[in-house]
């Protein structure tokens, strides 16, 4: 087994001398496989400057921000920059009608004014290691897949436990190349993260949903946080006497800007890609899943939009609106990009050659018969799985989902002798969850959303995927969903804060029956029971079978194309992508430049459209040409594009020049290239970067927070 793994490893990387036009590369392997090409493209540093366990390096200045973004250190006092949209929930959590930091922005004038954030952490990678042989220890071909999985799971648990023994570190062990390879990651997690500054949404989210995923772009998408540690520079829970973290490395900031064909590197945590999926998968995504999800989210956005004239409701639903619209627009672009690439036929052409080769192997010839068989059912179950999530869990029927917050209390009081300590804990948890719900909640909106979602689910799902609640709606309400929802919100205890909190405080064994009979809980349970007992089980089984097939197909592709460069799919681990600043042609007769400027912001100004209301202070700076040292050719640079391969999770990633200096913050992809998660097209795929000079201009000239620049290393 070990010998086979070694051969596979050579197959994956032996041809990396070929010029890479795409890829998200493992930093520990740069010295051996990528650095020569990077240097040929203009990079002036070494692989050890990027990743090292022996000295401070770039990896020590890059963090996983929260659970799905990237951030980077820009001072020796723990100052961290990421995207505005990555810090959006933190900014919103501190906002109210009286202190609307989303609209007005926020700038701490001193350390004492920096705002702590619950449940926000940053994660540093300390080291990574290939542990494939250790994970596969004890595996042999005569074992069943179930037996193999048990051995692998046991090995992984043992490896992680031993790796962090007697330390405060955290361990992650993740599969690569569809479980043909495994890496161990040792991490350090800091939990005291404080908001330092953020521009108003009119800058940080300029262009809103209209400009999202688009180029040209003029969005000042950044926010500033500070990491705090204990007196020993170690991770600690929030405490008033914590001190700013002292990083081993932080980025110097370049004022030199970019030109066409300049080298750029993105260093961050890309979330998920599916580069090696079969044509069956692309067909399912483009023809079955995405069109339905686009439709349901269009309706969600329309409902939220209808309430935006009320400033309080707009603030409450700002983060939810952004979350819904982000994937909605990406799915639209994904379909469009794959169609333009003729991606499905390209996959099928590749598969035709693969099948001819596989017929001679006596071990891979059945792969596509299996894919055809599995995807017949997989598409149906994936669709209903996603739909239930859209109805209940992903900014769907909020009050209905909230009824499940009492589940722990119900289970505890069903015991013969409930534990009073646990009862008090679960009451506090339930109260906290409802407080968070009602802080950003508007009952009429939720009521309208719930009725719409129940209706569209009934219309779109096959009869066997309808939960039992629809029988009740049919019998008691003659299938009138609006009347049913009227009764639901009128009768449920979960619809009113006062009733909920009183109910939680007085909760006892006698309360169980009231919870289980509450119409919101009945509705939630009906969907959840379908999800748990029928959908999730089969969907999980199909996922498992397809993933097992993907593992074989991945290994087979490597054998079939033994002269091809392979890189692992993204899996929210630290990766390097590199490319060049480059303009592109989105369609015939149209050429997009590689940069945008402040002039484009002023041109888009429209006081009648919320997303294009340029702040008066910014217009004043433009009118007076008050640009200071940030002026370039009579204006201020705002954004630029390059050919780096990025995806979700790369939001907030540092964009680095040939000298290893920070030149921008990655925040998006151009719409013509969002299909890059499934198929990369170097002609059309562009990552969008916020020019660091616009960031400094805004901090200094717009916000008057130039004191923050004093702790940065700025290279002219």
C-alpha positions in Angstrom: 0.0 0.0 0.0 2.8 2.4 0.9 4.6 1.8 -2.4 1.4 2.6 -4.3 1.0 5.9 -2.4 4.5 6.9 -3.3 3.9 6.2 -7.0 0.7 8.3 -6.9 2.5 11.2 -5.3 5.1 11.2 -8.1 2.3 11.0 -10.7 0.6 14.1 -9.2 3.7 16.3 -9.0 6.3 15.0 -11.5 5.2 17.2 -14.3 4.9 20.5 -12.5 7.6 21.9 -14.8 4.8 22.4 -17.3 3.5 26.0 -17.0 0.6 26.1 -14.6 -2.3 28.3 -15.8 -4.5 27.4 -12.8 -4.3 25.8 -9.4 -4.5 26.2 -5.6 -1.1 24.8 -4.5 0.0 23.3 -1.2 2.5 25.7 0.4 4.7 22.9 1.9 5.4 21.7 -1.6 6.3 25.0 -3.3 10.0 24.5 -3.0 9.9 21.2 -4.8 7.3 21.9 -7.4 6.3 25.5 -8.0 8.9 28.0 -6.9 11.0 27.8 -10.2 7.9 28.7 -12.3 6.9 31.5 -9.8 10.4 33.0 -10.1 10.3 32.8 -13.9 7.0 34.8 -13.7 8.7 37.5 -11.6 8.6 36.4 -8.0 11.8 37.5 -6.2 11.7 35.5 -3.0 12.1 31.9 -2.0 9.6 29.1 -1.1 10.8 29.4 2.5 9.8 33.0 2.6 6.2 31.8 2.0 6.2 28.7 4.1 8.7 27.6 6.8 8.6 25.9 10.1 12.0 27.1 11.0 11.7 30.8 10.6 9.0 33.5 10.5 7.4 33.6 7.1 4.3 34.7 5.2 2.2 31.9 6.6 2.6 33.5 10.0 0.9 36.6 8.8 -2.2 34.8 7.2 -5.2 33.6 9.2 -8.4 31.8 8.7 -10.8 34.5 9.7 -13.9 33.1 11.4 -15.0 29.9 9.7 -14.8 30.8 6.1 -12.7 33.9 5.2 -9.0 34.9 5.2 -7.3 37.7 6.9 -3.7 39.0 7.2 -1.6 40.9 9.7 -0.5 44.4 8.7 1.3 45.6 11.8 3.4 44.2 14.7 0.5 45.1 17.1 -2.0 42.5 15.9 -3.8 44.7 13.4 -5.6 42.5 10.9 -7.3 43.4 7.6 -10.0 41.3 5.8 -13.0 42.1 3.7 -15.9 44.2 4.8 -18.2 41.4 3.9 -16.2 39.0 6.0 -16.5 41.3 9.0 -20.1 42.2 8.1 -21.8 40.2 10.8 -19.5 41.6 13.4 -20.2 45.1 12.2 -23.9 44.4 12.1 -23.9 42.9 15.6 -22.7 46.3 17.0 -25.2 48.3 14.9 -28.5 49.8 15.8 -30.7 52.6 14.6 -28.9 54.9 17.1 -25.4 53.6 16.2 -25.7 52.4 12.6 -22.1 51.3 11.9 -23.3 49.6 8.7 -24.4 52.9 7.2 -22.0 55.3 8.9 -18.9 53.2 9.4 -16.9 52.7 12.5 -13.5 53.8 13.6 -12.0 53.2 17.1 -10.1 56.3 18.2 -8.2 54.3 20.8 -7.7 50.7 21.9 -10.3 51.2 24.5 -12.9 51.8 21.8 -12.2 48.6 19.9 -15.2 46.4 20.0 -15.1 42.7 21.2 -16.9 40.1 19.2 -18.6 36.9 20.5 -17.9 33.7 18.6 -15.2 35.2 16.3 -11.8 33.6 16.1 -8.8 33.6 13.9 -6.7 30.5 13.1 -2.9 30.4 12.4 -1.3 27.5 10.7 1.8 26.4 12.7 2.8 23.4 10.5 1.5 20.9 8.0 2.6 17.3 7.2 1.8 14.6 4.7 0.5 11.7 6.9 -0.9 9.5 4.1 1.1 6.5 5.1 0.1 6.8 8.8 -3.6 7.2 7.9 -3.5 4.1 5.6 -1.6 1.9 8.1 -3.4 -1.4 8.3 -5.3 -1.0 5.1 -5.3 -3.9 2.6 -7.2 -4.7 -0.5 -9.0 -7.7 1.1 -10.9 -5.4 3.6 -14.4 -4.1 2.9 -14.9 -0.4 2.5 -16.6 -0.3 5.9 -13.6 -1.9 7.5 -11.2 0.4 5.8 -13.2 3.5 6.9 -13.1 2.3 10.5 -9.4 1.8 10.4 -8.8 5.2 8.8 -11.0 6.9 11.3 -9.2 5.3 14.2 -5.8 6.2 12.7 -6.8 9.8 12.1 -8.0 10.2 15.7 -4.8 8.7 17.0 -2.6 10.9 14.8 -4.4 14.1 15.8 -4.3 13.3 19.5 -0.6 12.5 19.5 0.2 15.6 17.4 -1.1 18.1 19.9 -0.3 16.2 23.1 0.6 18.6 26.0 0.0 21.7 23.8 -2.7 24.3 23.4 -2.8 23.7 19.6 -5.6 22.3 17.6 -5.2 19.5 15.0 -7.0 19.0 11.7 -6.4 16.1 9.3 -7.9 16.5 5.9 -8.1 14.4 2.8 -6.7 15.5 -0.6 -7.4 14.2 -4.1 -10.6 12.6 -2.9 -8.9 10.7 0.0 -5.9 9.5 -2.1 -3.7 11.6 0.1 -3.9 13.1 3.7 -2.3 16.1 5.4 -2.1 17.0 9.1 -2.5 20.6 10.1 -1.4 22.0 13.5 -3.2 25.3 14.2 -3.3 28.0 16.9 -6.7 29.7 17.5 -7.1 33.2 19.0 -10.6 34.1 20.3 -10.2 37.7 21.5 -10.8 39.6 18.2 -11.9 43.2 18.3 -13.4 45.5 15.6 -11.1 48.4 14.9 -12.5 50.0 11.8 -14.9 49.7 8.9 -16.0 52.1 6.2 -19.7 52.8 5.7 -21.5 50.2 3.6 -21.8 52.9 0.8 -18.0 52.2 0.4 -17.5 48.7 1.8 -20.5 47.3 -0.1 -20.6 49.9 -2.9 -22.5 48.5 -5.8 -24.3 46.0 -3.7 -25.9 43.0 -5.3 -25.9 44.8 -8.7 -22.0 44.8 -8.8 -21.5 41.6 -6.9 -19.4 39.2 -8.9 -18.9 41.8 -11.6 -16.1 43.7 -13.2 -15.4 46.7 -13.5 -15.7 47.0 -9.7 -15.4 50.0 -7.3 -16.0 48.4 -3.9 -13.9 49.4 -0.8 -14.4 45.9 0.6 -12.3 45.9 3.8 -12.6 46.0 7.6 -10.0 46.1 10.3 -9.7 44.0 13.4 -7.1 43.5 16.1 -6.1 40.2 17.7 -5.6 40.2 21.4 -3.6 37.7 23.5 -2.7 37.2 27.2 0.5 38.6 28.6 2.5 35.7 27.2 1.2 36.3 23.7 -0.9 33.1 24.0 -4.6 32.6 23.0 -7.1 33.7 25.6 -10.8 34.4 26.0 -11.8 38.0 26.0 -10.5 39.9 29.0 -10.0 43.6 29.6 -6.4 43.2 30.4 -5.5 41.2 27.3 -2.9 42.9 25.1 -2.4 43.2 21.3 -1.0 40.1 19.8 2.7 40.2 18.6 2.8 38.3 15.3 5.9 36.5 14.1 5.4 38.1 10.7 3.3 40.9 9.2 3.1 42.2 5.7 4.8 45.4 4.5 2.4 47.4 2.4 3.5 48.6 -1.0 2.5 51.9 -2.5 3.9 51.0 -5.9 0.7 49.6 -7.4 0.4 47.3 -10.4 0.9 47.2 -14.1 -0.3 44.7 -16.8 1.6 41.4 -16.5 2.9 42.1 -13.0 3.3 38.9 -10.8 0.6 38.4 -8.1 0.2 35.8 -5.5 -2.9 35.0 -3.4 -2.3 33.3 -0.1 -5.4 32.1 1.7 -8.0 29.5 2.6 -10.1 28.6 -0.6 -13.2 26.7 0.5 -14.3 24.2 -2.0 -13.9 23.3 -5.7 -14.8 20.3 -7.9 -12.3 20.4 -10.7 -12.3 16.6 -11.4 -16.0 15.8 -11.2 -17.6 13.8 -14.1 -19.9 15.3 -16.7 -22.9 13.8 -14.7 -22.2 16.3 -12.0 -22.1 19.3 -14.2 -25.3 18.2 -15.9 -27.0 17.9 -12.5 -25.7 21.3 -11.3 -26.6 23.3 -14.4 -29.9 21.6 -15.4 -31.5 20.5 -12.2 -30.1 22.1 -9.0 -28.9 25.6 -9.7 -32.1 26.7 -11.7 -34.3 25.7 -8.8 -32.1 27.3 -6.1 -31.9 30.5 -8.2 -35.7 30.7 -8.3 -36.3 30.2 -4.6 -33.6 32.7 -3.7 -35.0 35.2 -6.2 -38.3 35.1 -4.3 -36.5 35.4 -0.9 -34.7 38.5 -2.1 -37.9 40.0 -3.5 -39.6 39.7 -0.1 -36.7 41.3 1.8 -36.4 44.1 -0.8 -40.1 45.0 -0.3 -39.3 45.9 3.4 -36.1 47.9 2.8 -37.8 51.3 2.9 -37.8 50.9 6.7 -34.2 51.6 7.9 -34.6 49.4 11.0 -35.7 46.4 9.0 -33.0 47.0 6.4 -30.3 46.9 9.1 -31.8 43.8 10.7 -31.9 41.9 7.5 -28.7 43.3 5.9 -26.5 40.3 6.6 -29.2 37.8 5.7 -29.8 39.6 2.4 -26.1 39.6 1.6 -25.9 35.9 2.4 -28.9 35.0 0.2 -27.8 37.1 -2.7 -24.1 36.0 -2.8 -24.7 32.4 -3.9 -27.8 33.4 -5.9 -25.8 35.5 -8.3 -22.8 33.1 -8.3 -25.1 30.2 -9.4 -26.4 32.3 -12.3 -22.9 33.1 -13.4 -21.8 29.6 -13.0 -24.4 28.3 -15.4 -23.6 31.0 -17.9 -19.9 30.4 -17.7 -20.1 26.6 -18.1 -22.4 27.0 -21.1 -20.0 29.5 -22.7 -17.1 27.0 -22.1 -19.3 24.1 -23.4 -18.0 22.5 -20.3 -20.3 19.4 -20.3 -19.2 18.4 -23.8 -15.6 19.1 -22.9 -16.0 16.7 -20.0 -17.7 14.1 -22.2 -14.9 14.4 -24.8 -12.4 13.7 -22.1 -14.4 10.8 -20.7 -14.7 9.2 -24.2 -10.9 9.0 -24.3 -10.8 7.8 -20.7 -13.3 5.1 -21.3 -11.3 3.7 -24.2 -8.2 3.6 -22.0 -10.1 2.2 -19.0 -11.3 -0.7 -21.0 -7.8 -2.0 -21.1 -7.1 -1.6 -17.4 -9.4 -4.3 -15.9 -9.9 -2.1 -12.9 -11.5 1.2 -14.0 -13.8 0.2 -16.9 -17.0 0.2 -14.7 -16.6 3.8 -13.3 -19.0 5.6 -15.7 -21.6 2.9 -15.6 -21.6 3.4 -11.8 -21.8 7.2 -12.2 -24.7 6.9 -14.5 -26.6 4.7 -12.1 -25.9 6.7 -9.0 -26.7 10.1 -10.5 -30.2 9.0 -11.5 -31.2 9.2 -7.9 -28.6 11.5 -6.6 -30.0 14.6 -8.4 -33.5 14.1 -6.8 -32.2 13.7 -3.3 -29.7 16.5 -3.6 -32.5 18.8 -4.8 -34.8 18.0 -1.9 -31.9 18.2 0.6 -31.1 21.7 -0.6 -34.8 22.7 -0.7 -35.4 21.7 2.9 -32.4 23.7 3.9 -33.7 26.7 2.0 -37.1 26.4 3.7 -35.9 25.9 7.2 -32.2 26.5 7.8 -30.8 28.9 5.2 -32.5 32.2 6.1 -35.9 30.5 5.6 -38.8 30.3 8.0 -37.0 31.8 11.0 -39.6 31.4 13.7 -40.2 27.8 12.7 -36.6 27.0 12.9 -36.3 28.8 16.2 -38.8 26.5 17.8 -36.1 23.8 17.8 -34.0 25.9 20.3 -35.9 24.2 23.1 -35.0 20.7 22.0 -32.3 20.3 24.7 -34.7 21.4 27.4 -37.3 18.9 26.2 -34.8 16.0 26.2 -33.5 16.9 29.7 -37.0 17.1 31.2 -37.9 13.7 29.6 -35.3 12.1 31.9 -36.5 10.6 35.2 -34.4 13.1 37.1 -33.5 16.2 35.2 -30.1 17.7 36.1 -30.8 21.2 37.5 -27.4 22.4 36.4 -28.1 21.3 32.8 -31.6 22.7 32.9 -30.2 26.2 33.8 -27.6 25.9 31.1 -30.1 24.9 28.5 -32.5 27.7 29.5 -29.6 30.2 29.2 -28.7 28.8 25.8 -32.3 29.0 24.6 -32.7 32.5 25.9 -29.5 33.6 24.2 -30.6 32.0 20.9 -33.9 33.7 20.9 -32.3 37.1 21.9 -30.1 36.8 18.7 -33.2 35.9 16.7 -35.4 38.7 17.8 -32.5 41.3 17.5 -32.6 40.9 13.7 -36.2 39.8 13.2 -39.4 41.3 11.7 -42.5 39.1 12.1 -44.5 40.3 9.1 -41.5 39.6 6.8 -41.0 36.1 8.3 -44.6 35.4 7.9 -44.6 36.3 4.2 -41.4 34.3 3.7 -42.8 31.2 5.4 -45.9 31.2 3.3 -43.9 31.6 0.1 -41.5 28.8 1.0 -44.2 26.4 1.9 -46.0 27.1 -1.4 -43.0 26.7 -3.6 -41.8 23.6 -1.9 -45.2 22.0 -2.4 -45.2 23.0 -6.1 -41.7 21.8 -6.9 -41.2 18.6 -4.9 -42.3 15.1 -5.8 -45.2 13.8 -3.7 -42.9 11.3 -1.9 -40.8 14.3 -0.6 -43.7 16.2 0.9 -43.7 16.2 4.8 -46.8 15.2 6.7 -47.7 18.8 7.5 -49.1 19.2 4.0 -51.8 16.6 4.8 -52.9 18.8 7.7 -52.9 21.9 5.5 -55.0 20.0 2.9 -57.6 18.7 5.5 -57.9 21.6 7.9 -57.3 24.6 5.5 -58.3 23.2 2.2 -54.8 23.6 1.0 -54.8 27.3 1.6 -51.3 27.9 2.8 -51.7 31.5 3.6 -54.6 30.7 6.0 -52.5 28.0 7.6 -49.6 30.5 8.1 -51.9 33.1 9.6 -53.0 30.5 12.2 -49.4 29.4 12.7 -48.2 32.9 13.6 -51.3 33.7 15.7 -51.1 30.5 17.8 -47.4 29.9 18.3 -45.7 30.9 21.5 -42.5 31.4 19.5 -43.8 34.4 17.6 -43.6 36.9 20.4 -40.5 37.7 22.5 -42.4 38.2 25.8 -44.2 34.9 25.5 -41.0 33.0 24.6 -38.8 34.3 27.4 -41.6 33.7 30.0 -42.1 30.2 28.7 -38.3 29.5 28.9 -38.1 30.8 32.5 -41.0 28.7 33.7 -40.1 25.6 31.6 -40.8 22.3 33.4 -41.8 18.7 32.5 -45.3 20.0 32.0 -44.1 22.3 29.2 -43.0 19.5 27.0 -46.5 18.8 25.7 -47.0 22.5 24.9 -43.8 22.6 22.9 -44.6 19.5 20.9 -48.1 20.7 20.1 -47.0 24.3 19.2 -47.8 24.8 15.5 -44.3 26.1 14.7 -42.7 23.1 16.3 -45.1 20.8 14.6 -44.1 22.3 11.2 -40.4 22.2 12.1 -40.7 18.6 13.2 -42.6 17.6 10.1 -39.8 18.9 7.8 -37.0 17.7 10.1 -38.4 14.1 10.4 -38.6 13.9 6.6 -35.1 15.3 6.4 -33.7 12.9 9.0 -35.6 9.7 8.3 -35.9 9.7 4.5 -33.8 12.3 2.8 -30.6 12.7 4.8 -30.0 9.0 5.1 -30.4 8.2 1.4 -28.6 11.4 0.4 -25.7 10.5 2.8 -25.5 7.0 1.3 -25.4 8.3 -2.2 -22.8 10.9 -1.3 -20.7 8.2 0.3 -20.9 6.0 -2.8 -20.2 8.8 -5.1 -17.2 9.9 -3.0 -15.9 6.4 -3.1 -16.2 6.4 -6.8 -14.6 9.8 -7.0 -11.6 8.4 -5.2 -11.2 5.7 -7.8 -11.8 8.1 -10.6 -9.2 10.6 -9.3 -6.6 7.9 -9.1 -7.6 6.7 -12.6 -7.3 10.2 -14.0 -3.8 10.4 -12.6 -2.8 7.2 -14.3 -4.6 8.1 -17.6 -2.9 11.5 -17.7 0.4 10.7 -16.3 2.0 13.8 -17.9 -0.5 16.3 -16.5 -0.2 18.7 -13.6 -2.7 17.9 -10.9 -3.5 20.1 -7.9 -5.9 19.2 -5.1 -9.4 20.6 -4.9 -9.9 23.4 -2.4 -10.9 22.2 1.1 -10.4 25.3 3.3 -6.7 24.7 3.9 -4.0 27.2 3.3 -3.1 27.4 -0.4 -1.0 29.5 -2.8 -2.3 30.6 -6.2 -0.2 32.8 -8.5 -0.8 34.6 -11.8 -0.5 38.0 -13.4 -2.3 41.3 -13.6 -4.2 41.0 -16.8 -7.1 42.7 -18.7 -9.6 40.5 -20.5 -12.4 40.5 -23.1 -15.7 39.3 -21.6 -17.4 39.2 -25.0 -16.8 40.2 -28.6 -15.9 43.9 -29.0 -15.5 44.6 -25.3 -12.2 45.0 -23.5 -12.0 45.3 -19.7 -9.0 47.2 -18.4 -7.1 45.8 -15.4 -7.8 48.6 -13.0 -10.5 50.9 -11.8 -10.3 54.3 -10.1 -12.2 56.8 -8.0 -13.6 58.3 -11.2 -15.8 55.2 -11.7 -17.3 55.6 -8.2 -18.3 59.2 -8.9 -19.7 58.2 -12.3 -21.9 55.6 -10.6 -23.2 58.0 -8.0 -27.0 57.9 -7.8 -28.7 59.2 -4.6 -31.9 57.4 -5.6 -30.3 53.9 -5.5 -29.1 52.7 -2.1 -26.2 50.7 -3.5 -24.8 53.7 -5.4 -25.1 56.5 -2.9 -21.6 57.9 -2.7 -20.8 59.5 0.7 -20.6 63.2 0.7 -17.1 63.2 2.3 -15.8 61.0 -0.6 -17.4 63.3 -3.2 -15.8 66.3 -1.4 -12.4 64.7 -1.6 -12.9 64.0 -5.3 -14.1 67.5 -6.0 -11.1 69.1 -4.2 -8.7 66.5 -5.6 -7.6 66.0 -2.0 -5.8 62.7 -2.7 -2.5 63.3 -0.9 0.2 60.7 -1.5 -2.4 58.2 -2.8 -2.9 60.1 -6.1 -2.0 58.4 -9.3 -2.5 60.1 -12.7 -4.9 62.6 -11.1 -7.1 60.1 -9.3 -7.0 57.2 -6.8 -6.7 53.5 -7.8 -9.6 51.4 -6.4 -9.4 47.8 -7.7 -7.5 45.6 -10.1 -7.8 42.1 -11.6 -5.4 39.2 -12.2 -5.4 35.6 -13.3 -5.1 34.0 -9.8 -7.3 30.9 -9.3 -9.5 31.7 -6.3 -12.9 30.7 -4.8 -15.0 31.2 -1.7 -12.8 31.4 1.4 -10.2 33.4 -0.5 -12.2 36.5 0.5 -9.9 38.7 2.5 -6.7 36.9 1.2 -3.6 39.0 0.9 -2.6 39.7 -2.7 1.2 39.9 -2.8 3.6 41.4 -5.3 6.9 40.0 -6.5 8.7 41.4 -3.5 6.4 39.7 -1.0 4.6 43.0 -0.2 0.9 43.5 0.3 -0.7 45.2 -2.8 -4.3 44.4 -2.2 -7.1 42.3 -0.6 -8.8 39.7 -2.7 -12.6 40.0 -2.5 -14.4 38.5 -5.5 -14.2 36.9 -9.0 -15.4 38.4 -12.3 -18.8 37.0 -13.2 -17.6 35.5 -16.5 -15.3 33.2 -14.5 -17.2 32.1 -11.5 -17.5 28.6 -13.0 -13.8 28.2 -12.0 -14.9 26.0 -9.1 -15.8 23.4 -11.7 -13.7 24.3 -14.7 -11.0 27.0 -14.9 -10.7 29.1 -18.1 -7.6 31.3 -18.0 -9.0 33.5 -20.8 -12.0 34.6 -18.7 -11.3 33.8 -15.1 -10.2 36.8 -13.0 -9.9 37.4 -9.3 -10.9 40.9 -8.2 -8.6 42.7 -5.7 -9.1 45.9 -3.7 -6.0 48.1 -4.3 -4.3 48.7 -0.9 -3.7 52.3 -1.9 -7.5 52.9 -1.9 -7.6 51.3 1.6 -4.9 53.7 2.9 -6.6 56.6 1.2 -9.9 55.8 2.9 -8.4 55.3 6.4 -6.3 58.4 6.1 -8.2 61.0 4.1 -11.8 59.8 4.4 -12.0 58.5 7.9 -9.4 60.7 9.5 -7.9 57.6 11.1 -4.3 58.1 9.9 -3.1 57.1 13.4 -3.6 53.5 12.2 -1.1 53.9 9.4 1.5 54.8 12.0 1.7 51.1 13.0 2.0 49.8 9.4 5.2 49.4 7.4 4.5 51.3 4.2 6.9 50.9 1.3 6.9 53.8 -1.2 
